[in-house]
Amino acid sequence: MEKQLFLLPVIVFLPMIGACVSYLSGRKDKGLRDRVVGAVSVAEFLLLIILLATNGGSEAGFDVPGVCGMGLHFTVDGFRTVYGAIAAFMWMMTSLFSAEYFAHYRNRNRYYLFQLVTLGATEGIFLSADLYTTFVFFEVMSFASYVWVAQDERKESLRAAATYLAVAVIGGLVMLMGIFMLYCQAGTLEIDALYDACQGKDVYIACMCMFFGFGAKAGAFPLHIWLPKAHPVAPAPASALLSGILTKTGVFGILVISCKILFHDAKWGTFVLIVGVLTMVAGAVLALFSIDFKRTLACSSVSQIGFILVGIGMQGLLGEENALAVRGSLLHMVNHSLFKLLLFMTAGVIYMNLHKLDLNDIRGFGRKKPLLAAVYLCGALGIGGIPLFSGYVSKTLIHESIVEYIAEISHEASHIGYLGTGDMKIIEWLFLISGGLTVAYMCKLFFAVFVEKNSDPQVQAKYDAMCGKYMNKTSSVVLGVCAVLFPVMGVFPHQTMDKIADMGQGFMGLAENPHVVHYFSWTNLKGGLTSILIGVLLYLVVARMWMLKKEDDGTEKYLNRWPGVLDIEEVIYRPVLLTILPTVCGSVCMVLDHCVDVLAKALPIAGSVESGFFDTITDSIVVFLRKTVYKDSPQPHELEEGNELTYVAGRFVNGIVALLNRTIWRKRPNRKDYIHRFALGYASFKENAGLIGRSLSYGLILFCIGLCATLIYLLISMLR
């Protein structure tokens, strides 16, 4: 047993060692580098298979003491082993596919270095035994995967990477604040000991903070903004991992909260369910409106994460009767990981041939390419919940958990945190409609790429001539192996998917499954067929009749009908973080600066200590803030050309300063102008700052907010 347990740190750190070896070998021989990356990925998968075979579903642990004082703690059980194996499988497949995909890319050494580092960090999260270890590897994973998004180094790639890193840093800091509060209340961060340690204690605030951090990585609404921005610009193999497995590290954290801390908590289940419904519907609507192949898949990931969160929420609501929800949410996690592995690699095949992803440009590419069409259909039919494919099984289990709640548990709706029968019927219909939206946007992609012809006959002839030449044999085998999984698991669910659920359900507190589900009975088929019918109608009405516009020359073109005003990042997040907060905080700093001057005059030591000493300190703080947090505020001469809110605020501040100069500060006519000093700091920053500083400023903003929030929380706790 000790030898098997020693595999845990090997599984985590082997990819990181392999990352260094691959980088060094790549500087001498690119082919050797590719073989090293492939060998490390295959070895990692084999280690997980060995662990799965030797340890099974039993629980055991391994500690690495002395790391940052608390040490690193790893453990293994059925769920962790299953998901560690899925992660390793996905890395192995994308590594084999990457050899062809990255053949003409620059900076491949850098990509493979961080790819393997991220693999080790991801395995560290799934095998972590305490939240401290989870957090350490969570941050390593977030920063290493940032490089994936910025790989192309184009303007849009760097902007999307900044968004990704901002969400990761902000989420990580909020999560850390939650972990601090949880440790203060529970006295432990060991995952399996948290339930008993938290009994009788109010840990909702700590759990909400952790949910914020984990939900940001999972892509839960409204923290989903990085997914539609990062996936279209990231390389396709990276997108497959970002969507398929990195989002599941966030779901893993949410499962820890829901199943190890607030176990069978109806109020918490209600909250997760509502977030799940919003995420499920919002992502599906965004995907239907998208006309970019990879962006559609990214928005689809948001929606599918919503399905999983619905299942997790139902676990809390159903309490002891939650077997269907437990197994459904677990299996849909597995399904979604594998779906997005296949679908994003399909998008990669299109991109590496055309270097385009707009549906109007790639229209007709898949005609006369039966292998690529079959591969895509397996993924599309699976994620659409079509019977005889694996996605139908997991969606049916989650749907039946909602039906079970309506039928048997709704009489307890009077309790706080429970939803009534009417509420749950609305949620059931939203579930079915979201499933229909999934069918609709997958049909949109299929017909646009594999059925319709390109508007330019010459372009279509060029696409048709690529038959048999659009991917090599290795890529064909990789896509084929991934595709065949879904019909096999869908046709034989009891022999495949039920076995996976049996192994992983213990992590969620389910000892045994009391239900024997007849997946292909009329009762269960009815829900899936309803979603399919809704999807066909939505495709015909929205995608065909509304999104397609006939041009003057008789050709048709897909239009992006999504209003820009509904872009949360551009309308809310960026203005708040980059304009409103700097303006407000800058004004507060100015007031505090002058308060220090007044205090210096009033102090008894004013005669012996020049008040300019206080000016110097304050000026230094202001310049530091201008170089970090408030770097994006416009310079004074740009105010009239810049944001109207900033301009108005600047004029208001100038008026206040002028008034105070004539009254309180009338004895100091030579006082330096604060706004001028603001501009000097800004100019200095603009000259010296780089990309890293621009990204980390989000974290500094949140650090200030988090510090203030923590102090307020501690003050309230003391007053109690």
C-alpha positions in Angstrom: 0.0 0.0 0.0 2.8 2.4 0.8 4.2 2.0 -2.7 0.8 2.9 -4.2 0.5 5.9 -1.9 3.9 7.1 -3.0 2.4 7.5 -6.5 0.5 10.5 -5.3 3.4 13.0 -5.1 4.9 11.4 -8.2 1.7 12.0 -10.2 1.7 15.6 -9.1 5.4 16.5 -9.6 6.4 14.2 -12.5 4.8 16.6 -15.1 6.5 19.6 -13.5 9.9 17.8 -13.8 8.9 16.8 -17.3 8.1 20.4 -18.2 11.7 21.5 -17.4 13.1 18.5 -19.4 10.9 19.3 -22.4 11.9 22.9 -22.4 15.6 22.1 -22.3 15.4 19.5 -24.9 13.3 21.8 -27.1 16.1 24.3 -27.2 18.2 21.6 -29.0 15.7 19.4 -30.9 12.1 20.2 -31.5 11.3 16.6 -32.4 12.8 15.3 -29.1 10.8 17.9 -27.2 7.6 16.6 -28.7 8.5 13.1 -27.9 9.3 14.0 -24.3 5.9 15.8 -23.9 4.1 12.8 -25.3 6.0 10.4 -23.1 5.3 12.4 -19.9 1.6 12.6 -20.8 1.3 8.9 -21.5 3.3 8.0 -18.3 1.0 10.2 -16.3 -2.1 8.4 -17.6 -0.6 5.0 -17.0 0.2 6.0 -13.4 -3.4 7.0 -12.8 -4.6 3.7 -14.3 -2.2 1.9 -11.9 -3.6 3.9 -9.0 -7.1 3.2 -10.2 -6.5 -0.5 -10.4 -4.5 -1.0 -7.1 -6.3 1.5 -4.9 -9.9 1.3 -6.2 -12.3 3.3 -4.2 -10.5 3.1 -0.8 -9.3 6.2 0.9 -5.6 6.7 1.8 -3.2 9.7 2.0 0.4 10.9 1.7 2.0 14.0 3.2 4.9 16.2 2.1 5.7 18.1 5.4 7.4 21.4 5.7 6.1 23.2 2.6 5.2 26.7 3.6 4.8 25.6 7.2 1.6 23.6 6.8 2.9 21.0 4.3 1.2 19.5 1.3 -1.4 16.7 1.9 -2.6 14.3 -0.7 -5.3 11.7 -0.6 -7.0 9.3 -2.9 -10.5 7.9 -3.2 -12.8 6.8 -6.0 -13.8 10.3 -7.2 -10.3 11.7 -7.0 -8.8 8.8 -8.9 -11.5 8.9 -11.6 -11.1 12.6 -12.2 -7.3 12.4 -12.0 -7.4 9.7 -14.7 -9.7 11.8 -16.9 -7.4 14.8 -16.6 -4.4 12.6 -17.6 -6.3 11.1 -20.5 -7.2 14.6 -21.8 -3.6 15.8 -21.5 -2.4 12.7 -23.3 -4.8 13.1 -26.2 -4.2 16.9 -26.6 -0.5 16.3 -26.4 -0.6 13.8 -29.3 -2.9 16.1 -31.3 -0.7 19.2 -30.6 2.2 17.8 -32.6 0.3 18.5 -35.8 -1.6 21.5 -34.5 1.5 23.5 -33.4 3.6 22.5 -36.4 3.8 26.1 -37.6 3.5 27.9 -34.3 6.1 30.1 -32.6 7.0 29.8 -28.9 6.1 26.1 -28.7 8.7 25.5 -26.0 6.9 28.0 -23.8 3.5 26.4 -24.4 4.6 22.9 -23.6 6.5 24.0 -20.5 3.3 25.6 -19.0 1.1 22.8 -20.3 2.9 20.2 -18.2 3.2 22.5 -15.2 -0.6 23.0 -15.4 -1.1 19.2 -15.6 0.8 18.7 -12.4 -1.1 21.5 -10.6 -4.4 20.1 -11.8 -3.6 16.7 -10.5 -2.5 18.3 -7.2 -6.0 19.9 -6.9 -7.9 16.7 -7.5 -5.6 14.7 -5.1 -5.5 17.4 -2.4 -6.5 16.4 1.1 -6.9 19.9 2.6 -7.9 23.3 1.3 -4.5 24.7 1.8 -3.0 22.2 -0.7 -6.0 22.9 -3.0 -5.3 26.6 -2.9 -1.6 26.3 -3.6 -2.1 24.2 -6.7 -5.1 26.2 -7.7 -3.0 29.3 -8.0 -0.2 27.5 -9.8 -2.7 26.2 -12.3 -4.3 29.6 -12.8 -1.0 31.4 -13.5 0.5 28.7 -15.6 -2.6 28.4 -17.8 -2.6 32.2 -18.4 0.2 31.6 -20.9 -2.1 29.4 -23.0 -4.5 32.2 -23.6 -1.7 34.7 -24.4 0.1 32.2 -26.6 -0.5 33.9 -30.0 0.5 37.3 -28.5 -2.0 39.1 -30.7 -3.8 42.2 -29.3 -7.1 40.2 -28.7 -5.2 37.3 -27.2 -3.4 39.6 -24.6 -6.7 41.3 -23.8 -8.5 38.0 -23.3 -5.5 36.7 -21.2 -5.7 39.8 -19.0 -9.4 39.1 -18.4 -8.6 35.5 -17.6 -5.8 36.4 -15.2 -8.0 39.2 -13.6 -10.8 36.7 -12.9 -8.3 34.1 -11.6 -6.5 36.6 -9.3 -9.7 38.2 -8.0 -11.3 34.8 -7.5 -8.2 33.4 -5.8 -7.9 36.3 -3.3 -11.6 36.1 -2.4 -11.2 32.3 -2.0 -8.2 32.8 0.2 -10.2 35.2 2.4 -12.9 32.5 2.7 -10.2 29.9 3.6 -8.9 32.2 6.4 -12.3 32.7 7.9 -13.1 28.9 7.7 -9.8 28.0 9.4 -10.5 30.6 12.1 -13.9 29.0 12.8 -13.3 25.3 12.2 -9.7 25.1 13.3 -8.8 22.7 10.4 -8.7 22.7 6.6 -8.7 19.0 6.2 -11.5 18.3 3.7 -12.8 15.1 5.3 -12.8 16.7 8.8 -14.6 19.9 7.9 -18.2 18.7 8.3 -17.7 17.7 12.0 -15.5 20.8 12.7 -18.2 23.2 11.3 -21.2 21.8 13.1 -23.0 24.5 15.0 -21.0 27.3 13.5 -22.0 29.9 11.0 -19.7 29.3 8.1 -21.9 30.7 5.3 -19.8 33.8 4.7 -16.6 31.8 4.4 -18.3 29.4 2.1 -19.7 32.2 -0.1 -16.2 33.6 -0.4 -14.8 30.2 -1.4 -17.7 29.7 -3.8 -16.8 33.0 -5.5 -13.3 31.8 -6.1 -14.2 28.3 -7.3 -17.2 29.6 -9.2 -15.0 32.0 -11.1 -12.8 29.2 -12.3 -15.8 26.9 -13.1 -17.4 29.7 -15.2 -20.5 30.2 -13.1 -22.7 33.2 -13.9 -21.9 36.1 -13.6 -18.2 35.2 -13.3 -18.3 33.4 -16.7 -16.8 36.3 -18.7 -13.4 34.8 -19.2 -14.7 31.7 -21.1 -16.3 33.4 -24.2 -13.2 35.7 -24.4 -10.4 33.2 -23.7 -11.4 30.2 -25.8 -11.7 31.8 -29.3 -8.1 33.1 -29.0 -6.4 30.2 -27.2 -5.0 27.3 -29.2 -7.6 24.6 -29.7 -5.7 21.9 -27.5 -5.5 24.5 -24.7 -9.2 25.4 -25.1 -10.1 21.7 -24.7 -8.2 21.6 -21.4 -9.5 25.0 -20.2 -13.1 24.0 -20.9 -13.0 20.3 -20.2 -10.8 20.0 -17.1 -9.8 23.3 -15.6 -13.4 24.3 -15.1 -13.9 21.0 -13.2 -11.3 22.1 -10.6 -13.7 24.9 -9.8 -16.6 22.4 -9.6 -14.4 20.2 -7.4 -14.1 23.1 -4.9 -17.9 23.7 -5.1 -18.4 20.0 -4.3 -16.1 20.3 -1.3 -18.3 23.1 0.1 -21.5 21.4 -0.8 -20.6 17.8 0.3 -18.0 18.3 3.0 -19.0 21.4 4.8 -22.7 22.3 4.1 -23.7 18.7 3.6 -27.5 18.3 2.8 -28.0 22.0 3.6 -31.2 23.1 1.9 -30.4 26.8 2.0 -27.1 26.3 0.4 -28.6 23.8 -2.1 -31.2 26.5 -3.1 -28.4 29.0 -3.7 -26.3 26.7 -5.8 -29.4 25.6 -7.7 -30.4 29.2 -8.6 -26.8 30.0 -9.7 -26.8 26.8 -11.7 -30.1 27.7 -13.5 -28.9 31.2 -14.4 -25.6 29.8 -15.7 -27.3 27.0 -17.6 -29.7 29.4 -19.4 -27.3 32.3 -20.0 -24.6 30.1 -21.5 -27.1 28.3 -23.8 -28.5 31.6 -25.1 -25.0 33.1 -25.7 -24.0 29.9 -27.6 -27.1 30.1 -29.8 -26.4 33.7 -30.8 -22.6 33.2 -31.4 -21.3 32.9 -35.0 -17.8 31.9 -34.0 -17.2 28.1 -33.8 -15.0 28.1 -30.7 -16.9 30.9 -29.0 -20.1 28.8 -29.4 -18.3 25.9 -27.7 -17.0 28.2 -24.9 -20.5 29.5 -24.2 -21.7 25.9 -24.3 -19.3 25.1 -21.5 -20.9 27.8 -19.4 -24.3 26.2 -20.0 -23.1 22.7 -19.2 -21.4 23.9 -16.0 -24.9 25.2 -15.1 -26.3 21.7 -15.6 -23.8 20.3 -13.2 -24.5 23.1 -10.7 -28.2 22.3 -10.9 -27.3 18.7 -10.0 -25.2 19.8 -7.1 -28.0 22.1 -5.9 -30.5 19.3 -6.0 -28.2 17.2 -3.8 -28.7 19.8 -1.0 -32.4 20.0 -1.5 -33.1 16.3 -1.6 -30.9 15.5 1.4 -30.8 11.7 2.1 -32.8 11.1 -1.1 -30.3 12.6 -3.5 -28.9 9.6 -5.2 -30.1 10.6 -8.7 -28.7 14.1 -8.3 -25.3 12.8 -7.0 -24.8 10.4 -9.8 -26.2 12.7 -12.4 -23.9 15.7 -11.5 -20.9 13.3 -11.3 -21.5 11.7 -14.7 -22.2 15.0 -16.4 -18.9 16.3 -15.1 -17.2 13.3 -16.8 -19.3 13.6 -19.9 -18.7 17.4 -20.4 -14.9 16.9 -20.0 -14.8 14.3 -22.7 -17.3 16.2 -25.0 -15.2 19.4 -24.9 -12.0 17.4 -25.5 -13.5 16.1 -28.8 -15.3 19.2 -29.9 -12.4 21.6 -29.4 -10.1 19.3 -31.2 -12.6 19.3 -34.1 -12.4 23.1 -34.0 -8.6 22.7 -34.0 -8.7 20.7 -37.2 -10.7 23.5 -38.9 -8.5 26.2 -37.6 -5.2 24.6 -38.5 -6.4 24.3 -42.1 -8.2 27.7 -42.5 -7.0 29.9 -39.6 -10.6 31.1 -39.4 -13.5 30.2 -37.1 -16.3 32.6 -38.2 -19.2 30.5 -39.5 -19.5 32.6 -42.6 -15.8 31.9 -43.5 -15.6 28.2 -42.6 -19.1 27.4 -44.0 -18.9 24.2 -46.1 -15.5 23.1 -44.9 -16.8 19.8 -43.5 -18.5 18.7 -46.8 -17.0 15.5 -48.2 -15.1 14.9 -45.0 -17.1 11.9 -43.5 -14.6 11.2 -40.7 -14.6 14.7 -39.4 -18.4 14.9 -39.7 -18.8 11.6 -37.8 -16.4 12.7 -35.0 -18.3 16.0 -34.6 -21.7 14.3 -34.6 -20.6 12.0 -31.8 -19.7 15.0 -29.6 -22.7 17.0 -30.7 -25.3 14.2 -30.1 -23.7 13.4 -26.8 -23.8 16.9 -25.4 -27.2 17.4 -26.9 -28.6 14.6 -24.7 -29.7 12.4 -27.6 -30.7 8.8 -26.5 -28.0 6.2 -27.1 -25.3 8.7 -26.4 -23.7 9.3 -22.9 -25.0 12.8 -22.4 -28.5 11.5 -22.4 -27.8 9.4 -19.3 -26.4 12.1 -17.1 -29.0 14.7 -18.1 -31.7 12.2 -17.5 -30.5 11.6 -13.9 -30.4 15.3 -13.1 -33.8 15.9 -14.7 -35.3 13.0 -12.8 -33.9 14.4 -9.5 -35.9 17.5 -10.2 -39.0 15.4 -11.0 -38.4 13.4 -7.8 -38.3 16.6 -5.7 -41.5 17.9 -7.2 -43.3 14.6 -6.6 -42.0 13.6 -3.1 -40.3 16.5 -1.3 -42.3 19.6 -2.2 -44.6 19.3 0.9 -41.6 20.5 2.9 -41.4 23.8 1.0 -42.3 25.8 4.1 -38.9 25.3 5.5 -36.4 28.2 4.9 -34.3 27.5 1.9 -36.7 25.1 0.2 -38.3 25.8 -3.2 -42.0 25.2 -3.7 -43.6 22.9 -6.3 -44.4 25.8 -8.6 -40.8 27.1 -8.5 -39.4 23.7 -9.3 -41.7 23.2 -12.2 -40.4 26.5 -13.7 -36.8 25.2 -13.1 -37.7 21.9 -14.8 -38.9 23.7 -17.9 -35.8 25.9 -17.9 -33.8 22.7 -17.7 -35.6 21.2 -20.7 -35.4 24.5 -22.7 -31.7 24.8 -22.0 -31.3 21.2 -23.3 -33.3 22.3 -26.4 -30.9 25.3 -26.8 -28.0 22.9 -26.7 -29.5 20.9 -29.5 -30.2 24.1 -31.5 -26.7 25.5 -31.4 -25.0 22.2 -32.1 -27.3 21.8 -35.1 -26.3 25.4 -36.2 -22.6 24.4 -36.2 -23.2 21.1 -37.9 -25.3 22.4 -40.8 -23.1 25.5 -41.3 -19.9 23.5 -41.5 -20.8 20.1 -42.8 -24.0 20.5 -44.8 -24.3 24.1 -46.3 -22.0 25.3 -49.1 -19.8 28.3 -48.9 -21.1 31.5 -50.5 -18.0 31.6 -52.7 -17.9 28.6 -55.2 -14.1 28.8 -55.5 -13.6 28.7 -51.8 -16.0 25.7 -51.6 -14.0 23.9 -54.3 -10.8 24.5 -52.3 -12.4 23.0 -49.2 -13.6 20.0 -51.1 -10.1 19.4 -52.5 -8.8 19.0 -48.9 -10.6 15.6 -48.5 -8.1 13.2 -47.0 -5.5 15.9 -46.5 -6.8 18.0 -43.6 -5.3 16.0 -40.7 -2.6 13.3 -40.3 -3.1 9.7 -39.1 -2.2 10.5 -35.5 -4.8 13.2 -35.2 -7.4 11.0 -36.9 -6.8 8.2 -34.4 -6.9 10.6 -31.4 -10.3 12.0 -32.5 -11.7 8.6 -33.4 -10.8 7.1 -30.0 -12.4 10.0 -28.2 -15.5 9.9 -30.4 -16.3 6.2 -30.0 -16.5 6.6 -26.2 -19.9 8.4 -26.3 -22.0 5.9 -28.2 -20.4 3.0 -26.3 -21.2 4.6 -22.9 -24.7 5.6 -24.2 -25.6 2.2 -25.4 -24.2 0.3 -22.4 -24.9 2.8 -19.5 -25.1 0.1 -16.8 -21.8 -1.5 -17.7 -19.9 1.8 -18.1 -21.4 4.9 -16.7 -23.0 3.3 -13.6 -19.6 1.8 -12.7 -18.0 5.3 -12.9 -20.8 6.7 -10.7 -20.4 3.8 -8.2 -16.7 4.7 -7.8 -17.1 8.4 -7.4 -20.4 8.8 -5.4 -18.7 8.2 -2.0 -17.0 11.6 -2.2 -20.5 13.2 -2.2 -21.7 11.2 0.8 -23.6 8.5 -1.0 -22.8 5.1 0.3 -25.0 3.1 -2.1 -27.4 3.7 -4.9 -31.0 2.7 -4.0 -32.3 3.4 -7.5 -32.2 1.1 -10.5 -32.8 3.5 -13.4 -34.3 2.2 -16.6 -32.8 4.8 -18.9 -34.8 3.9 -21.9 -38.2 3.7 -20.4 -40.9 6.0 -21.8 -40.9 8.1 -18.6 -37.2 8.9 -18.9 -37.2 9.2 -22.7 -40.0 11.8 -22.5 -37.8 14.5 -21.0 -35.1 14.0 -23.6 -37.4 14.0 -26.5 -39.1 17.2 -25.2 -35.7 18.9 -25.2 -35.0 17.6 -28.7 -38.3 18.9 -30.1 -37.7 22.3 -28.5 -34.2 22.4 -30.0 -35.4 21.6 -33.5 -38.0 24.4 -33.3 -35.4 26.9 -31.9 -32.9 26.0 -34.6 -35.5 26.5 -37.4 -36.9 29.8 -36.0 -33.8 31.5 -34.5 -30.8 30.1 -36.4 -32.4 29.6 -39.8 -35.0 32.4 -40.0 -33.6 35.2 -37.8 -29.8 34.8 -37.7 -29.5 34.1 -41.5 -29.8 37.1 -43.8 -30.1 36.9 -47.5 -27.7 39.2 -49.3 -28.3 41.1 -52.6 -26.4 38.5 -54.6 -28.7 35.7 -53.3 -26.2 34.3 -50.7 -27.0 33.9 -47.1 -24.9 35.2 -44.2 -25.0 34.5 -40.4 -25.5 37.7 -38.4 -24.4 38.3 -34.8 -27.7 39.4 -33.3 -26.4 39.6 -29.7 -26.6 43.3 -28.5 -23.2 44.6 -27.3 -24.9 46.4 -24.4 -25.3 42.9 -22.7 -21.5 42.3 -22.6 -21.1 42.2 -18.8 -17.3 42.7 -18.9 -17.4 45.8 -21.1 -20.5 47.4 -19.5 -20.0 46.6 -15.9 -16.7 45.0 -14.8 -14.2 47.1 -16.8 -15.9 50.5 -16.1 -16.1 49.7 -12.3 -12.6 48.3 -11.9 -10.8 50.7 -14.3 -12.7 53.9 -14.1 -15.1 54.3 -11.2 -12.9 52.7 -8.5 -9.8 54.6 -9.5 -11.8 57.9 -9.5 -13.5 57.3 -6.2 -10.4 56.0 -4.5 -8.3 58.7 -6.0 -10.6 61.3 -4.5 -10.4 59.6 -1.1 -6.6 59.7 -1.3 -6.7 63.4 -2.1 -8.9 64.2 0.9 -6.7 62.0 3.1 -3.6 63.8 1.8 -5.0 67.2 2.8 -6.1 65.8 6.1 -2.5 64.8 6.8 -1.4 68.4 6.0 -3.9 69.9 8.4 -2.9 67.4 11.1 0.7 68.3 10.6 0.0 72.0 11.2 -2.0 71.2 14.3 0.5 68.8 15.9 2.8 70.2 18.6 5.8 68.9 16.6 4.8 71.0 13.6 7.5 73.5 14.4 10.3 70.9 14.5 9.1 68.6 11.7 8.4 70.2 8.4 4.9 69.4 7.1 6.7 68.8 3.7 7.8 65.5 5.3 4.1 64.4 5.3 3.7 65.6 1.8 6.6 63.5 0.7 5.1 60.4 2.3 1.7 61.0 0.8 3.2 61.8 -2.6 5.1 58.6 -2.6 2.0 56.6 -1.8 0.1 58.4 -4.6 2.8 57.7 -7.1 2.9 54.0 -6.0 -0.9 53.7 -6.5 -0.7 55.4 -9.8 1.9 52.9 -11.0 -0.2 49.9 -9.9 -3.9 50.1 -9.0 -5.0 53.4 -10.6 -2.8 53.2 -13.7 -5.6 53.4 -16.3 -7.1 56.8 -15.2 -6.6 59.4 -18.0 -4.0 62.1 -17.7 -5.3 65.6 -17.0 -4.9 66.8 -20.6 -6.9 63.7 -21.7 -9.9 64.3 -19.5 -11.9 66.2 -22.0 -11.3 63.4 -24.6 -11.8 60.5 -22.2 -14.6 59.0 -20.1 -17.3 61.5 -19.3 -17.6 60.3 -15.7 -13.9 60.7 -15.1 -14.0 64.2 -16.7 -16.9 65.3 -14.5 -15.3 63.8 -11.4 -12.0 65.6 -12.3 -13.7 69.0 -12.7 -15.5 68.4 -9.3 -12.2 67.6 -7.6 -10.5 70.6 -9.1 -13.3 72.8 -7.8 -13.0 71.4 -4.3 -9.3 71.9 -4.4 -9.6 75.5 -5.6 -12.2 76.2 -2.8 -10.0 74.7 -0.1 -6.9 76.6 -1.4 -8.8 79.8 -0.9 -10.0 78.9 2.6 -8.3 76.2 4.7 -5.0 76.1 2.8 -4.8 79.9 2.1 -1.5 80.1 4.0 0.2 77.6 1.6 0.1 79.3 -1.8 3.0 77.3 -3.1 1.3 74.0 -2.5 2.0 71.6 -5.4 -1.1 70.8 -7.5 -2.3 67.3 -6.6 -3.6 66.6 -10.1 -0.3 67.5 -11.6 1.4 65.0 -9.3 -1.2 62.5 -10.3 -0.2 63.1 -14.0 3.5 62.7 -13.2 2.9 59.3 -11.6 0.8 58.2 -14.5 3.3 59.3 -17.1 6.1 57.4 -15.1 3.9 54.3 -15.1 3.0 54.5 -18.8 6.7 54.6 -19.6 7.9 51.7 -17.5 4.9 49.3 -16.9 4.5 46.1 -18.8 1.9 43.5 -19.3 2.4 41.8 -16.0 1.9 45.0 -14.0 -1.3 45.7 -16.0 -2.8 42.4 -15.2 -1.8 42.3 -11.5 -3.4 45.7 -10.9 -6.8 43.8 -10.7 -5.4 41.8 -7.8 -4.1 45.0 -6.1 -7.6 46.5 -6.4 -9.2 43.5 -4.9 -6.5 43.2 -2.2 -7.5 46.7 -1.0 -11.2 45.9 -1.1 -10.6 42.5 0.6 -8.5 44.0 3.3 -11.1 46.6 4.1 -13.9 44.0 4.0 -11.9 41.8 6.4 -11.3 44.6 8.8 -15.0 45.5 8.8 -15.9 41.9 9.3 -13.5 41.5 12.3 -14.8 44.8 13.8 -18.4 43.6 13.6 -17.4 40.2 15.1 -15.8 42.0 18.0 -18.8 44.2 18.6 -21.0 41.1 18.8 
